Amino acid sequence: LNHGVSYRIEYVIYHQGHQIGISSSTWVLTCPSAPETITASEIGTTTFRLTWLSVPTATEYILRVEGYPETRVPGTQTTAVLNGFLPGMLLSASVTAVNGSGSGKTSKPLLVQLIPPSPLILAVDNIAQTSFHIRCGQAPGAASYTIWRNGEPVATVGSKTFDYGVGSCTAGATNTVKIVAINLSGGSETTGETQVLMIPATPEHLALSNISSQSFTLSWADVFGARGYKIYRDTDWCIGNISSVATSTKVLTIGYPGQFQVE
């Protein structure tokens, strides 16, 4: 017998090889067939849309996701949004058609991978003049992570990589950093943007002028992103803090020689 078809049933009565009567007719509806072409769309972090082909004689469909309560929808409906799942989960979904005679066979299971949640940036450290390290927490269901800097992707790393070094930065500049978790269904919402201020470049073109027995003028090239300068004598003796708007200062030597540097 075919699925979802009404058959008329009659009983023919025989006696000693001869037909002696026919019963009244009754109609029997077979259970519906299994739904076909099950697809998932509009996949998010906690929801997805399930769609299937209509099944003849179906008055209701039972939607099942393994590990979760079933959902029932009318037989006129062939799509439904299912929600309430954990982000990044791999789900097994199926559909069963129901008519007046009962439930038919269940469709083949469909695996649905939800989009992972946004990874959490745990720390930004090892900040140098042109590089820094960024560390993030694990996002369930992520197959990889993409690191974005100043609106551009700079690297994609595997799902087991939670510490990544970002290079080729401009000394003294502020970088905007975010991370996206990715799997086959798409990318997560980005993490909250983090601002990373790079250490300024080392001052260059130091020059001396107006040298006397007790003082001289020390000058240097302007450094991008500098908020101020420190003048050091003999490596670790700080003898002055200079505003970032200045690129020269008068240094008192009081007749003693020394090595001078600007930071």
Disulfide bonds with the S-S distance in Angstrom:
none
